[in-house]
Amino acid sequence: MNHRFAMALSAALALSGMAAPAFAEKLYGAIAFSPSTGKWGQGVNFPAKEDATTEAVNQCGVGDCEAVVVFPACGAVAVGDGFGMGFSADKSVAKSEETALANCNQYTTNCLITTSFCNSGS
């Protein structure tokens, strides 16, 4: 869009009383993990980190669940033998998974991605 057109559109919206479209607010996700059971939970698309964390821990549903990663874009958790795990947050789910697997493999064997996702708009 050229500069003159953008200015004209802004002026027209202002005169018509319409608001320009707002940018989406930052959303957060979280993944919680129980080291004793290997269970996990997730919170997706929350406006506050605390809300995403609470949802993830509640979904996990075990007393020792803790949020292991909270993020504004994408995250992943990998779990291996003995519930050894690795996690990561990044701008893409592929990079998050790659790093989570690498982190997990530093502590245990047979690591697999148990969950990975991105928030809306990421």
Backbone as a ProteinNet text record, in pm:
[ID]
protein_1_A
[PRIMARY]
MNHRFAMALSAALALSGMAAPAFAEKLYGAIAFSPSTGKWGQGVNFPAKEDATTEAVNQCGVGDCEAVVVFPACGAVAVGDGFGMGFSADKSVAKSEETALANCNQYTTNCLITTSFCNSGS
[TERTIARY]
86	0	91.4	64	151.9	114.8	208	196.2	74.2	48.7	-64.4	-196.6	-207.4	-330.6	-354.1	-249.8	-262.1	-308.6	-253.3	-294.6	-439.6	-479.2	-617.1	-713.6	-677.1	-761.2	-774.8	-666.8	-671.5	-762.3	-750.1	-833	-979.4	-1008.2	-1146.7	-1206.5	-1130.6	-1180.2	-1206	-1117.5	-1133.9	-1259.2	-1281.8	-1398.3	-1527.6	-1521.9	-1644.4	-1676.8	-1586.2	-1610.1	-1573.7	-1521.1	-1481.4	-1338.7	-1313.7	-1177.5	-1098.7	-971.9	-884.6	-874.3	-852	-843	-728.1	-754.1	-651.7	-564.8	-439.5	-351.8	-387.7	-374.3	-404.3	-309.5	-365	-279.7	-194.3	-85.5	5	-65.9	-57.1	-116.2	-5.6	-34.2	64.6	15.4	111.5	85.8	178.2	142.2	224.9	209.2	313.7	309.5	356.8	275.8	310.9	344.6	429.8	478.6	492.1	457.4	475.5	594.3	704.2	820	797.9	697.3	672.7	586.6	503.2	410.4	430	494.9	508.9	385.6	282.5	162.2	195.4	118.3	138.9	5	6	-111.7	-67.6	-161.1	-126	-232.2	-188.1	-275.5	-241.6	-340.6	-317.6	-397.6	-334.1	-401.3	-459.1	-381.6	-426	-363	-437.4	-383.5	-278.2	-269.7	-171	-94.3	34.3	118.4	62.1	14.7	-36.8	-156.8	-244.9	-362.6	-323.4	-226.9	-178.7	-115.9	-38	27	-75.4	-173.5	-277.8	-352	-389.1	-461.1	-375.3	-248.4	-159.3	-145.8	-126.6	-113.3	-244.4	-357.9	-488	-511	-476.4	-494.4	-403.5	-285.7	-191.6	-251.8	-308.5	-388.4	-315.7	-186	-109.8	-44.8	-31	18.4	154.6	241.9	376.1	390.9	279.2	285.2	335.3	427.1	476.2	488.4	466.7	487.2	636.3	671.3	811.8	848.7	748.6	775.7	650.2	670.8	565	616.9	533.1	585.4	479.4	524.2	432.2	415.7	498.2	488.2	460.2	566.3	551.1	632.7	589.3	661.9	649.2	739.7	738.7	800.6	756	814.2	839.5	959.2	995.3	1019.8	974.8	991.2	1055.2	1147	1215.7	1207.8	1298	1301.5	1309.5	1236.9	1238.8	1178.2	1097.2	1033.3	1134.8	1255.9	1349.3	1287.7	1310.3	1243.7	1329.6	1287.7	1346.5	1234.3	1252.5	1149.3	1214.6	1133.7	1185.1	1070.5	1103.3	1011.8	1087.1	1018.6	1082.3	974.7	1015.8	921.4	848	897.5	829.4	818.9	716.7	698.7	812.1	859.7	968.3	1095.4	1131.8	1251.3	1230.5	1111.4	1081.4	1098.1	1046.5	1057.9	1203.2	1275.8	1417.1	1497.6	1477.9	1552	1505.2	1375	1322.9	1381.6	1387.5	1446.7	1594.8	1667.1	1810.2	1831.3	1749.6	1760.1	1728	1624.2	1585.1	1696.4	1754.5	1859.3	1985.5	2000	2112.3	2093.5	1969	1938.6	1895.4	1843	1788.4	1788.2	1732.8	1725.5	1580.2	1562.4	1429.6	1333.7	1382.6	1300.2	1203.6	1081.9	978.6	905.7	859.2	778.7	644.3	606.2	476.4	371.4	414.5	322.7	402.5	341.9	398.7	285.5	291.6	187.6	232.8	159.6	179.9	50.9	62.7	-54.4	-105.8	-231.7	-289.9	-212.2	-190.3	-121.2	30.1	80.4	226.2	279.6
-115.1	0	122.3	216.1	333.2	429.7	518.7	608.6	700.6	756	848.1	776.6	654	577.2	546.4	508.7	477.9	600.7	717.9	840.2	872.8	856.1	883.8	788.8	662.3	563.9	600.1	637.6	677.3	797.6	896.4	1016.6	982	896.5	857.3	783.5	695.4	623.2	718.8	813	910.3	995.3	1038.4	1121.2	1042.8	914.6	834.9	784.8	806.7	762	616.1	550.5	410.8	404.6	306.3	287.9	202	229.4	143.6	9.4	-99.6	-230	-234	-293.3	-302.8	-424.9	-414.7	-529.8	-626.2	-755.6	-856.5	-840.1	-854.7	-844.3	-969.6	-958.2	-1070.9	-1177	-1299.9	-1412.6	-1502.2	-1572.3	-1658.7	-1802.2	-1892.4	-2033.4	-2083.8	-2197.2	-2258.2	-2409.4	-2477.7	-2623.4	-2659.3	-2739.6	-2787.9	-2936.4	-2982.6	-3120.5	-3175.4	-3303.6	-3373.9	-3468.4	-3444	-3531.5	-3670.7	-3686.3	-3817.9	-3908.1	-3848.4	-3929.1	-3912.9	-3804.5	-3776	-3709.9	-3684	-3616	-3470.5	-3411.7	-3272.3	-3205.6	-3074.7	-2996.1	-2871.7	-2809.1	-2689.6	-2582.2	-2459.8	-2343.9	-2270.1	-2241.2	-2182.8	-2054.1	-1952.1	-1827	-1748.5	-1730.6	-1651.8	-1512.9	-1409.6	-1273.8	-1245.8	-1332.2	-1312.7	-1442.6	-1429.5	-1546.2	-1628.8	-1560.3	-1628.1	-1716.8	-1668.6	-1746.3	-1870.8	-1856	-1970.6	-2074.7	-2027.5	-2116.4	-2191.1	-2120	-2181.9	-2289.3	-2259.7	-2357.4	-2480.7	-2462.3	-2574.6	-2664.6	-2605.2	-2683.2	-2755.6	-2688.1	-2751.8	-2869.7	-2854.6	-2964.2	-3081.7	-3054	-3159.3	-3245.8	-3181.7	-3251.4	-3335.3	-3318.8	-3394.2	-3293.7	-3330.7	-3238.8	-3178.1	-3249.8	-3194.2	-3130.1	-3100.8	-3033.1	-2890.7	-2852.5	-2715.1	-2671.2	-2543.8	-2489.6	-2494.9	-2562.2	-2572.6	-2474.1	-2424.9	-2325.3	-2239.6	-2107.6	-2009.5	-1923.2	-1896.3	-1833.5	-1752.4	-1652.9	-1574.9	-1628.9	-1720.9	-1772.9	-1923.5	-2005.6	-2151	-2218.5	-2337.2	-2412.3	-2561.1	-2637.2	-2783.1	-2846.7	-2967.9	-3050.6	-3188.4	-3242	-3377.9	-3456.5	-3582.3	-3668	-3798.5	-3849.3	-3974.1	-4071.6	-4166.5	-4269.6	-4207.2	-4267.9	-4219.7	-4082.2	-4040.3	-3908.4	-3794.9	-3824	-3716	-3628.8	-3500.3	-3413.4	-3296	-3233.5	-3110.5	-3024.5	-2894.7	-2804.9	-2689.2	-2616.5	-2502.2	-2412	-2285.9	-2188	-2117.4	-2092.1	-2025.2	-1963.5	-1907.7	-1843.5	-1943	-2067	-2167.5	-2297.4	-2375.4	-2503.1	-2599.4	-2593.6	-2683.6	-2657.7	-2531.9	-2498	-2532.4	-2509.8	-2546.5	-2696.2	-2776.2	-2922.7	-2967.6	-2910.8	-2947	-2922.3	-2806.5	-2772	-2853.7	-2878.3	-2960.4	-3101.6	-3158.7	-3292.1	-3292.2	-3191.4	-3181.8	-3168.5	-3086.8	-3069.8	-3199.7	-3268.5	-3395.2	-3499.2	-3506.3	-3605.7	-3583.7	-3466.1	-3440.9	-3511.6	-3548.3	-3605.8	-3751	-3796	-3931.1	-3979.8	-4097.6	-4156	-4173.1	-4206.4	-4233	-4115.3	-3994.8	-3874.1	-3861.3	-3823.8	-3797	-3668.8	-3594.8	-3475.9	-3521.7	-3468.7	-3502.9	-3398.5	-3273.7	-3168.7	-3053.7	-2990.2	-2868.1	-2792	-2661.1	-2578.1	-2433.5	-2353.6	-2209.8	-2141	-2023.6	-1942.3	-1885	-1846.6	-1785.7	-1661.3	-1642.9	-1525.2	-1536.2	-1648.5	-1666	-1728.9
0	0	0	-90.6	-92.2	19.3	47.1	161.1	148.5	30.3	12.4	35	-16.7	-0.1	147.7	219.1	362	439.8	405.9	474.6	442.4	317.8	277.9	348.5	358.4	426.8	574.3	639.1	779.9	799.2	709.3	719	697.4	601.8	574.3	692.9	754.5	871.6	987.3	1007.1	1114.9	1092.6	968.2	937.7	947.9	917.5	919.6	1059.5	1153.3	1289.5	1311.3	1210.9	1225.1	1277.9	1356	1406.9	1308.9	1302.3	1222.4	1292.2	1217.6	1280.6	1380.8	1495.2	1599.2	1574	1616.2	1607	1718.4	1691.3	1792.3	1910.3	2028.7	2146	2157.5	2230.7	2249.9	2332.3	2287.3	2358.3	2410.9	2519.7	2581.6	2588.4	2581.8	2602.5	2711.1	2769.4	2872.4	2865.5	2906.9	2917.2	3058.1	3128	3261.7	3251.5	3343.4	3339.3	3480.8	3497.7	3624.2	3610.4	3681.8	3670.9	3730.6	3816.6	3876.7	3789.4	3704.7	3623.5	3473.2	3431.7	3289	3229.4	3311	3260	3231.4	3140.9	3104.2	3078.6	3076	3043.1	2969.2	2900.7	2824.3	2838.4	2827.8	2821.6	2693.2	2611.5	2479	2463.8	2405.9	2367.1	2484	2589.1	2702.9	2697.8	2742.2	2737.4	2845.7	2947	3053.8	3077.7	3107.5	3134.9	3250.4	3353.3	3471.7	3437.8	3349.8	3311.2	3232.4	3142.5	3064.6	3157.3	3254.3	3350.1	3434.6	3486.7	3569.1	3490.9	3367.7	3284.7	3259.3	3228.6	3201.6	3324.3	3440.3	3564.3	3595.3	3578	3602.5	3508.9	3381.1	3285.3	3317.9	3366.3	3403.1	3513.7	3614.9	3713.5	3817.8	3833.2	3932.7	4026.5	4154.3	4256	4229.1	4156.8	4133	3995.6	3929.5	3799.2	3816.8	3729.9	3726.7	3581.9	3559.3	3424.8	3393.8	3285.4	3247.4	3139.1	3066.6	2963.7	2943	2938.2	2911	2797	2696.9	2576	2501.9	2422.8	2341	2198.9	2156.4	2018.7	2021.9	2018.7	2011.6	2120.9	2160.8	2262.6	2239.7	2302.3	2288.1	2411.8	2441.3	2546.7	2489	2518.3	2481	2609.4	2612.1	2729.2	2684.9	2767.6	2737.9	2853.1	2855.2	2958.5	3097.3	3191.9	3329.2	3345.8	3251.2	3249.7	3246.3	3196.2	3168.1	3060.3	3065	2968.2	2928	2819.3	2770	2715.9	2717.8	2667	2594.4	2519.4	2445.1	2402.8	2380.8	2322.3	2211.6	2100.7	1988.1	1900.1	1787.6	1695.9	1607.1	1596	1515.4	1594.2	1563.5	1631.6	1595.6	1471.6	1428.8	1510	1528.8	1606.1	1753.6	1806.4	1944.6	1965.8	1873.4	1883.7	1874.7	1781.6	1763.1	1891.1	1951.2	2072.2	2192.1	2203.3	2313.8	2307	2187.4	2172.2	2208.7	2163.7	2195.4	2345.9	2411.5	2556.5	2629.7	2587.4	2649	2634	2515.4	2488.6	2571.9	2631.2	2721.2	2855.1	2889.4	3020.4	3016.5	2904.1	2897.3	2753.1	2730.8	2596.7	2553.5	2425	2367	2380.8	2361.9	2374.3	2255.8	2288.8	2188.8	2228.2	2129.2	2155.3	2211.2	2329.3	2385.8	2352	2336.9	2293.3	2233.9	2137.3	2078.6	2012.4	2021	1960.4	1955.8	1879.8	1873.7	1914	1971	1998.7	1866.7	1863.8	1744.3	1705.5	1578	1528.7	1533.8	1579.4	1588	1462.7
[MASK]
++++++++++++++++++++++++++++++++++++++++++++++++++++++++++++++++++++++++++++++++++++++++++++++++++++++++++++++++++++++++++

